[in-house]
């Protein structure tokens, strides 16, 4: 819906660290086998909020403005449709508490229109 691309059949470790756009490192779970790619979106169509270091052979090529080369999108806000995309699974019981808290904080910001 937001115009990005979904890349299928990714291989990810069960747990890994993500980096947020304010420089924090957060441990999250990763049971997904696909990922979102922002390559064909314009910079004003999204806000990349968190990423992981190139975990799969299909690394994100970057957007020439943020230079997120060798990064994979973990959390993104899509401006045009007012949607928050969270790649990891904060709802699962084995997600670390810091991942759950980060996701809940983002959802609260979305509801308050602070993203």
Buried (B, 14 or more C-beta within 10 A) or exposed (E): EBEBEEBEEBEBEEBBEBBBEEEEEBBBBBEEEEBBBBEEBEEEBBBBBBBBEEBBEBBBEBBEEBEBEEBBBBBBBBBEEEBBBBBBBBEEEEBBEBBBEBBEEBBEBBEEEEB
